[in-house]
Amino acid sequence: MNRLSPLTAAELAQGVYDVQDDMQLKLFMMRPEFASDNSSKQHLEANVGGHLIRHAVDGFGVCAAGGQGYENDLFLMFRGSTSANNGADWVSNFKIGLGFTSAGRPAHLGFLNIFRSMTDDIESFLSRQTGFTGTVHCIGHSLGGAVASLAAEWIRSTKNFANVKLYTFGAPKPGMSLFSSAITSGLGTESIHRVYNATDPVPMIPLFPFVHPPHRDYGHFISSSQSILSAEAHDMGLYKNKVEGLDWPDLKRMPPQFTTENAIEEWLSSNIKVDPNSSRTWEWLNEALIYILKKTLNFSLTVAQSGIVGLVTVADKLAWILAGAKDMIIGAWEGSKWVLRFIRRAMEALGMAVTVSLKDLTQTLIRNVIERLMRRTLEVARRAVQIISRD
């Protein structure tokens, strides 16, 4: 089975951004990895944005049969967010609802709608690839990485292609745990190459209950000294430079940071000032939220099967669970203490006045803080992408 090198995957993830420029796209499609026959290629357009607000139909990806060294392979490549469509991509990014893939797995509604709008063209491309026996490579950076994840899951589950590989760079979280575990089981951890930068804000979104594949979030970690507000950490050019000259074993798979219960409790209990400009703050908050939910009976089942359709209902559901959790005592775990400390930490990160006491800890207050957290992390990521798009 062919596997792309980290540099080749990065170059393709960067090059597919030219899908909106006909001349540049022609040059990109002349790369030796692709077949020279034009009939072996398919330009993909997607519906992005809302139905009424900032709706756009524009170039989003490319399908191509393999060329030199990849004669039996197929490529599906998707671009990341762009400023060329008046912010329509970010309407989709903010559509943090729950949809279900063709195989019935819960995924991010905005990303899923984008992918669904391209499936007819992808079907058309695949139907022309008679006698195909090789590997399907699904590739993307940023938003394109999330869509590539959905494409890989769709191809493996509905087309039953045996060999599918996924390569993403700085991608947001595409679905919930059931989606992540299913795609990991279907493709195999060794076929999922999620590269993320330590200070890139985009892989941090959306907050839990959305998660990354491969299951348990073992992606290829890249160290970084850039601030999450500088935007440099999300630049595809930086990713390409970081992986140049390396093979996948050189890019070690790192487990999630800050995941031990003792470390989370220590952070929640400490008097260390929260720095909203640090990526570590948002990672701590995400892990602290997961920690509290894990202490609540059946939290994953409740969230995943609640018919979430938008940002408000996600925030409502989490607030409802946390409001119940504050009254729970499981063994030595005192719910009220940890929920209160989590909310105080979140309020501090959001720049809110931290005067809340246990009696103030209502479902309405919790919901307000959760919704603000979701929006704040999305805004940080959007600023990073917009700065790159203007450069």
N, C-alpha and C positions, 0 to 999 in steps of 0.2 A: 504494500500500500504506500503510495507516494505521500510524503508529508512535506509541506512547504517549510523552508527555513524561516526563522524569525524575521530576517531582513526582507526576504521576498514577500512574506505576508504583510509586513509593515509598508512596503513600497506599494503593494496593491491596495491596501486600505487607504493610503494617501492619494494614490492616483485616481481612484474612483470618484473623488470629489470633482473631477473634470467632467462628470456626466452632464452637467448643465451648460457646457461649452462644446459645441459640435466639433470645432477644429482641434481643441485640446483632447477631446475624447477620442478622436481618430488616431492621434499620436499615441495615446495611452493603449489603445487596442492593438497597436502594432508591436507590443511587447512580445518577446519570444515564447512566453508561457501560454499564449493564446493561439489558436488556429488562425491561419491567414484567410480562410474562407469566410466571407461576410455572412453567409447563410448559417454559420455556426455561432452567431452572436445575437443577443437580444437586448435592446435598450428597454429599461424599465422606468415607467412613470408611476408615481404614487399620489394618492390623495392625502394631503397633510392639512393640519389646522382643524377648525371646527366646521360644522355644516353651514353656519351663517357668518361666523366671524373669522377673518383671516384664512379663508379657505384657499388652497392652491393645489394645482396639479402640475408637477414638474419632475424633471429627471431625478431619479433616486438610486438607480442601480444598474448593473449590467450582468448579463449571463453570457458565458463564453465557453466553448469547447476548448480542451487543452491543446497546446502546441508542442514545441520542442521539449522533450523530457516528460511531458504530461499528456501524451497522445490519447490516453484512455480516460482522462479526467475531465471534470466539469468545474467551472468556477461561478459562484454567485457572490457578487460584491455589492455593498451598499454604502452610500455616503453618510457622513455625520451631519449634524445640524448646520444650517447655513443662514446667512442674513439676506440671501438673495430673494427670499419669498416673503418679505415683510413680517418675519416672526411667526409664520405659520407653523414651522417645526415645533416651536415652543408652546403653541396651543396644544399640540399633540403630547408633548412632554408633560404638560401640566394636567393632562386628562388621566389622573391617577385613579382610575376605576379598575374593575375586575372584569375581564372577558375570559372566554374559554377557547382554547385552541381546538383544531379539528379532532384531536385525540382526547378532548375534555379536560385539559390541564389549565389551571388558573394563571393568566398572564396579564401584564399591564395593558389596559384597554387602549390607550393612545398608541402604543407601539404595535399592538395587534391590528388596529384599524389600518395603519400604514401598510403592514405586511399583506393583509387581506386584499387591499386594493391592487396588489401586484400579482396575485396568485394566478390569474388567468394567463398573463403573459409568461410567467414562469412555467406553467403547465404547457403552454404552446412550445416553449423552448425545449422542455424535457421530452415532449412527444416526438421531436425531430431527431433526438439522439438515439437512434435505433442501434441495438447491439451494445449499448454502453455497459462496460464491465469494471470501470475504474473507481476513483475516489471523487466525491463531491466536496469541494472546498468552499465553505461559507465564511465570508470575511467582512469586517467592518470596524470603523472607529467611532466612538461616541454613540450617538443615536443609531448609526449604522451597525454598531456591534450588537445592540439590543435586537434590531431587526434580523441580523444574521443569525442570532440565537433562535429566534422564532422560525426562521427558514430551515435551520438544521433540524429542529424538532419536527417540523412538518414533513420534511423529506424523509427522515428516518421512520416516522410513524405511519405516514400515509402512502409513501412510495416504496417503502420497504427496501431502500437501497442499503446494502450492507455496510458500505464504507463511506462515512460522512465525517468530515473534520471541521472544527469550528475554531476560528482565530479572531479574537476581539482585542481592541486596544482602547483603554479608557472608557469602557462601556457602562451605562447605567444598569440597574437590576431589572431584568426582563419579566420576571414572574415570581410566583410564590414557591414554597418548598416542594410542593408536588410537581411543579414544572421542572425545578432544578434537579430533583432526584430522578425524574423520568428521563430527562435528556442525558443525564450522567449515566444512567443505566443503559440507555439506548446506544449512545456513542462510545462510552467508556471514558474514564477520566483522562487517559493518555491521549485522547483525540480532541480534548477541549483545552485550548490554549488561550486563557484570559490573562492579558497583560495589563497591569495597573500600576500607576505611579503613586507613591506614598502620599503625596499632597495634591493629587488630582481630585477636585471636588465631585466630578461627574460620577465615578464609580460609587460614591457614597449615597446616591439617590436612586429611587425614592427610599425613604426610611422603611424599616420593618413594618409590615410583614413581607415586603418584597426582598428577595435574596438573589445571589448570583449562582450560576452554574460555573464550575462543577459543584456538586453537592458538598456542603460544608465549606464552601468558599475558598478552596485551595487554588488560588490563581498564581500567576508568575509575578512576583513582587519586584518592582524597580525602586531603588532608593532615590530620594529627591530632596533637594534643599530649597526648592521654590515654595513660596507662600501660596496658599489656596486662593488668595485674592489676586495673584499676579497673572493668572491665566496661562503662564508658560508651562505649568505642570500638565495641562491638558493638550498641549499642542502635539499634533501627530508627528511633526518634524522631530520633536524631542524624543518621542517613543522610537522613531526610526533610528536616531543616533544612538540611543541607549542599547538597542539590540544588535547593532552592527557588529559583525565578527563573532557573534555568539550563536550557539546552538541551544535547542530547548533544554537539555540537561543543565546548561550553564545558567539558565534563568530558573532559579529554584522556586518550587511551589511553596508558598508560605502560608501557614495556617492563619486564621483570623486573629487580629490583635485584640488585647484587652478582654479575653473571654473567660478568665477564671473568676469564679464567684467571689473569692477573697479580694481579688484586685478591683472588681467592680464595687464591692461594698466599701473598700478602703477609699476609692475615689469619691463615692457618694457621701462618705462621712467626713472627708477632709475639708480643711479650710483654704485649700489652694484656690486662688482666684481663677475663674474660668476665662479662657482667652477665646473669644468668638472668631478670631482670625487664624486659629490653629486647627488643622485637620484632625488632630487628636481629640479635640473637644467634641466634634460631631461623631467620631467613632465611639468615644466613651458614651455619649448619650444614646446612640443606637444600641450598643451592647447592654447598657443599663435598662433600656426599655425591654429588650429581649429577656433579660434576667428576671425582671418583675413578672412578665407575662408567663415565663416558664414556671413560676411559682403558683400560677393560677390554673386550676384544673381545666383541662380541655381547651386551653387558649387557642391552639392552632386549629382545632376543628371548628371552633366558634367563628374565628376570623375568616377562614377559608370558605365556609359554607353559608355565609351570611348574605349573599347577594349584593356585594359591594358594587356600586355603579359610579361613584365619583369621590372626589376629595372629601366632601363633607361627611359622607357615610363612612369612609375609612376612619376619619377623626372621631366620629360619633361612636363607632364600634370600639375603638381602642379606649376611648374615654369611659365607655360603659364598663369595659373589663377592668380598667385601672380603678375606677370608683368602687367596684366590688372587691378588688384585690386589697384595697386599703383596710378593709374590715376583716381580712383573712389572717388566720394564724395557722401555719402548717409546720408542725414541729417547733423548731426554735425560730422560725421565720415570722417576723411581725410585719404584716402587710402595710399598715398605716405608716410606720416609720420610713420604709423604703420608698413608698410612693411619694410621700411628702418630700423626701430628700431629692428624688428624681425631679419632681416638679420645680423645686427651688433651683436646682442646677440648670434646668432648661430655661427658666425665667432669667437667670443670670446671663446665660449665653445669648438670650434674645434681647438683653438690655432692659428688661422689665424690672420694676421695683420688687425686690424680694422680701416682702413682708407677710407672705402667706403663712398661716398656721393650720393646724390639723382641722379646726372647725371650718376653715375656708375651703377645704378640699372637696368641692362639689364636682359633680359630673360636668357641669357647664364650664367651670374654671379649667378642669383638666382638658376638656375638648378644645378650649380656646388655645391653650398652650401647645397641644399636639398639632393643631392646624397651623399655628405659627411656625412650629419647628419644621413641618413639611414644606411650607412655603419658603422659609428662610434658606433651607438647604437647596431647594430648587433655584432660588434667586442667585445664590452664590455660584452654582453651576452655570446658570444662564449668563451671568456676567463674564465668566471665564470664556465661554464659547463665543459670545459676541465680540469680545476683545480680539480673539484669534481671527474671527471672520472679517474684522475690519482691517487687519494687518495685510 
